[in-house]
Amino acid sequence: MSSPLMCLGMPRSGTTWVAKIIDSHPDVFYNHEPDSVFCSRLSEVKLLTTEIKNNDIEAVSSLVRGLPYTHEKCLGKRPFFNKNYRSFIAEKLFQLSIISTKATGANLIIPQDKYRQNDRVKQMFKSIESMGRLNLFLHAVDDLKILFIVRSVFGQINSVIKGSSAGEFCDNQMNHVAQQELKRFYDIHGENNHHELEKVLNYSPVEQLAYKWLVYNEKALIDAEAFKERVKVISYDKLCDQPLEGAKEIFKFFDLSFDQQSADFIKESTSSHSDTFYSVNKDPKKAKASWKKNLNDEQVELILEVVKGSRAQAVMQQ
């Protein structure tokens, strides 16, 4: 297997759009959220831990080295792109097998194992479940490169609230944080906390979401500092302002040439706007600023008070 690539960020941070930009390269084999599909493989691997255990290393390494996975949820995320490693007929048969699997419920996908050891194929996967495991993934897979996406706290919270209200999430607790989890966040954030625990435990729902955004992003940014050559941090909001230029920087980091197919996808995905919750076709500037219509001034002030002075806020303001 060639050196694997990872796209990482919190839920509702634009990770799918960014991942599909990378997938549009004809040498990339995209695996959509394998750690969510096969969540049992990492069930014993804690989030936000500073401890590196051998069992955790093995679990993460096994997940990554198992790419690609012949599973509709991993391989069926549209749009599809032409690939250099498949002929035209092979690509159409592959796509048909995914469509048939989704239609029938039976796994009819053509096995993809042969691409695992093909050095011409760049295995790439996207994760939102492993935001608290960046450090572990880098220790477990010594040639892994990670693109870490930070979305504005306002945009991320607004999207979580919108999705929760619309019933878009399997987890109906997405729009608030349990007391026990807040206590754990407080311990993890340690000396960086600028509020006492009692105040944190009495945060309003929007403050809770801001605190979760802060702790996860801050931990990942701190961990990334030790792996500067293997982690690239990008602002989703800045990418929305300059998608073509930002994509070229991402491809350079991943040692990929910038292909016309990628330029075409960026143009197509940013030229129209769909209000479908999981669509990758969004007017980037509209998507970036949508929170301004929904979060009131009081909520904005509360959120800013939680995240002020953090590394994550600095990335957000780039």
C-alpha positions in Angstrom: 0.0 0.0 0.0 1.2 3.5 -0.8 1.3 6.0 2.1 -2.4 6.4 3.2 -4.1 9.8 3.4 -6.7 10.9 6.0 -9.2 13.7 6.1 -10.2 14.5 9.6 -12.6 17.0 11.3 -15.6 17.4 13.6 -19.1 16.5 12.3 -20.6 19.3 10.2 -17.2 20.8 9.4 -17.3 20.4 5.6 -15.2 17.2 5.7 -17.3 15.4 3.0 -17.0 18.2 0.5 -13.2 18.4 1.1 -12.9 14.6 0.9 -14.7 14.5 -2.4 -12.4 17.1 -3.8 -9.5 14.8 -3.0 -11.5 11.8 -4.3 -11.8 13.6 -7.6 -8.1 13.0 -8.3 -7.9 9.9 -10.6 -5.3 8.1 -8.5 -7.2 8.4 -5.2 -9.3 5.5 -3.8 -11.7 7.1 -1.3 -13.1 5.2 1.7 -15.9 7.1 3.4 -15.8 6.9 7.2 -14.6 3.3 7.7 -14.2 3.9 11.5 -17.9 4.7 11.6 -18.9 1.7 9.4 -16.7 -0.7 11.4 -17.0 1.1 14.7 -16.5 -2.1 16.7 -12.9 -2.2 15.6 -12.1 0.9 17.6 -14.7 0.5 20.4 -12.0 0.0 23.0 -9.9 3.0 21.7 -10.8 6.0 23.9 -11.2 9.5 22.5 -9.1 12.4 23.7 -6.7 10.2 25.5 -3.0 11.0 26.0 -2.1 7.4 26.6 -0.7 5.3 23.7 -1.5 1.6 24.3 -0.2 -1.2 22.2 -3.7 -2.6 21.7 -4.9 0.8 20.5 -2.0 1.0 18.1 -2.8 -2.4 16.7 -6.5 -1.6 16.3 -5.9 1.6 14.4 -3.1 0.2 12.3 -5.3 -2.8 11.3 -8.2 -0.4 10.3 -5.9 1.7 8.1 -4.0 -1.2 6.5 -7.3 -2.9 5.7 -8.2 -0.2 3.2 -10.1 -0.4 0.9 -13.3 -1.9 2.3 -15.8 -3.5 0.1 -18.8 -2.0 1.8 -21.5 0.2 0.2 -21.3 2.9 2.9 -17.5 3.2 2.5 -17.5 3.2 -1.3 -20.9 4.5 -2.3 -20.6 8.2 -1.5 -21.5 10.2 -4.6 -20.4 11.7 -6.9 -18.3 9.0 -8.6 -15.1 9.9 -10.6 -13.1 8.3 -13.4 -10.0 6.6 -12.1 -6.7 5.8 -13.7 -6.5 2.4 -12.0 -9.8 1.2 -13.5 -10.7 0.9 -17.2 -13.9 2.7 -18.4 -15.8 -0.6 -18.3 -14.4 -1.6 -14.9 -15.5 1.7 -13.5 -19.0 1.4 -14.8 -19.3 -2.1 -13.5 -18.0 -0.9 -10.1 -20.6 1.9 -10.0 -23.4 -0.5 -11.1 -22.4 -2.9 -8.3 -22.8 -0.2 -5.7 -26.1 1.0 -7.1 -27.4 -2.6 -7.1 -26.2 -3.2 -3.5 -28.1 -0.1 -2.3 -31.2 -1.1 -4.2 -31.3 -4.7 -3.1 -29.7 -4.7 0.3 -27.4 -7.5 -0.7 -23.7 -6.9 -0.9 -23.1 -7.1 -4.7 -20.1 -4.8 -4.8 -17.2 -6.1 -6.8 -14.3 -6.9 -4.4 -11.7 -4.1 -4.3 -8.9 -5.9 -2.4 -6.6 -5.9 -5.4 -6.1 -2.2 -5.1 -4.7 -2.6 -1.5 -1.2 -3.4 -2.7 -1.2 -1.3 -5.8 1.4 1.5 -5.2 -0.2 3.6 -8.0 -3.4 3.9 -5.9 -3.6 6.4 -3.1 -5.8 5.1 -0.3 -7.6 7.9 1.4 -10.3 7.9 4.1 -12.4 10.4 5.9 -13.3 10.4 9.6 -15.4 12.4 11.9 -15.5 9.7 14.6 -11.8 9.8 15.3 -11.3 13.6 16.0 -10.0 12.6 19.4 -7.6 10.1 18.0 -5.3 12.2 15.7 -2.3 11.5 17.9 -2.9 7.8 18.0 -3.4 7.5 14.2 -0.1 9.3 13.6 1.7 7.0 16.1 0.1 3.8 14.7 0.7 4.5 11.0 4.1 6.1 10.5 3.6 7.1 6.9 0.0 8.4 7.3 -0.6 12.1 6.3 -3.6 13.9 7.8 -5.6 16.8 6.5 -7.2 18.4 9.6 -10.2 20.6 8.9 -11.3 23.3 11.3 -14.7 25.0 10.7 -15.7 28.2 12.4 -17.3 27.4 15.8 -20.4 29.4 14.7 -20.9 27.5 11.4 -20.3 24.1 13.0 -22.7 24.7 15.9 -25.3 26.2 13.6 -25.2 23.1 11.4 -25.4 20.7 14.4 -28.5 22.6 15.7 -30.1 22.6 12.3 -29.5 18.9 11.7 -30.6 17.9 15.2 -33.8 19.9 14.8 -34.5 18.2 11.4 -33.8 14.7 12.8 -30.8 14.2 10.5 -28.7 12.4 13.1 -29.0 8.9 14.5 -27.8 10.3 17.8 -30.5 12.6 19.0 -28.1 13.9 21.7 -25.9 15.8 19.2 -27.3 19.2 20.2 -26.1 19.1 23.9 -23.4 17.6 26.0 -24.0 15.4 29.1 -22.7 16.5 32.5 -20.3 13.5 32.7 -18.8 14.4 29.4 -18.4 18.0 30.4 -16.5 16.9 33.5 -14.2 14.8 31.3 -13.7 17.7 28.9 -12.8 19.9 31.8 -10.1 17.4 33.0 -8.7 17.0 29.5 -8.6 20.8 28.9 -6.8 21.2 32.2 -4.9 24.5 32.7 -6.4 25.9 29.5 -9.8 26.2 31.2 -10.7 29.8 31.9 -13.9 29.0 33.7 -14.4 27.1 36.9 -15.9 23.6 36.7 -19.2 24.7 38.3 -19.7 27.3 35.6 -18.9 24.8 32.9 -21.4 22.3 34.3 -24.0 25.1 34.1 -23.3 26.0 30.5 -26.3 26.7 28.2 -26.7 24.2 25.3 -24.9 26.5 22.9 -22.0 27.0 25.3 -21.8 23.2 25.7 -21.5 22.8 22.0 -18.8 25.5 21.9 -16.9 23.8 24.7 -17.0 20.5 22.8 -15.8 22.2 19.7 -13.0 23.8 21.7 -11.7 20.7 23.5 -11.7 18.4 20.4 -10.1 21.0 18.1 -7.6 22.2 20.7 -6.4 18.7 21.6 -6.0 17.8 17.9 -4.1 21.1 17.2 -1.7 20.5 20.2 -1.1 16.9 19.1 -0.5 18.0 15.5 2.4 20.3 16.5 4.6 17.3 17.0 3.9 16.0 13.5 4.1 19.2 11.4 5.3 17.5 8.2 2.5 14.9 8.4 -0.4 17.1 9.4 -1.9 20.0 7.4 -4.4 22.2 9.2 -6.9 24.1 7.0 -9.7 26.5 7.7 -12.9 25.4 6.1 -14.1 29.0 5.9 -10.9 30.1 4.1 -11.3 27.2 1.7 -14.9 28.5 1.0 -13.4 31.8 0.1 -10.7 30.3 -2.2 -11.7 26.7 -3.1 -9.5 26.3 -6.1 -6.4 27.8 -4.5 -7.0 25.8 -1.3 -7.5 22.6 -3.1 -4.2 23.0 -4.9 -2.5 23.4 -1.5 -4.2 20.3 -0.2 -3.0 18.3 -3.3 0.5 19.5 -2.9 0.6 18.4 0.7 -0.6 14.9 -0.3 1.9 14.8 -3.2 -0.8 14.7 -5.8 -0.8 16.6 -9.1 -3.8 18.9 -9.6 -6.0 17.3 -12.2 -8.6 18.9 -14.5 -11.2 16.5 -13.2 -10.7 18.1 -9.7 -11.0 21.6 -11.1 -14.2 20.6 -12.8 -15.7 19.1 -9.6 -14.8 22.2 -7.6 -16.5 24.4 -10.2 -19.6 22.2 -10.3 -19.9 21.8 -6.6 -19.6 25.5 -5.9 -21.7 26.8 -8.8 -25.1 25.7 -7.4 -26.6 25.4 -3.9 -28.6 22.6 -2.5 -30.3 22.8 0.8 -30.2 19.0 1.2 -28.4 18.5 4.5 -25.6 16.2 3.3 -25.2 17.6 -0.2 -21.7 18.5 -1.4 -23.2 21.0 -3.8 -23.1 24.2 -1.8 -22.5 27.9 -2.6 -19.4 28.0 -0.3 -19.8 31.6 0.7 -23.5 31.0 1.5 -22.6 27.9 3.5 -19.9 29.7 5.4 -22.1 32.6 6.4 -25.4 30.7 7.1 -25.0 30.8 10.8 -25.4 34.6 10.8 -29.1 34.2 10.1 -29.7 31.7 12.9 -27.5 32.5 15.9 -28.5 35.6 17.8 -26.1 38.2 19.3 -26.4 36.7 22.8 -25.5 33.2 21.5 -22.6 34.6 19.5 -21.2 36.4 22.7 -21.6 33.2 24.8 -19.8 31.1 22.2 -16.9 33.7 21.9 -16.5 33.7 25.7 -16.0 29.9 25.6 -13.4 29.8 22.8 -11.5 33.0 23.3 -7.8 32.9 23.2 -7.6 29.3 21.9 -5.5 27.9 19.1 -8.7 26.8 17.4 -10.1 30.3 17.4 -6.8 31.5 15.8 -7.3 28.9 13.0 -10.9 29.9 12.6 -9.9 33.6 12.1 -7.3 32.9 9.4 
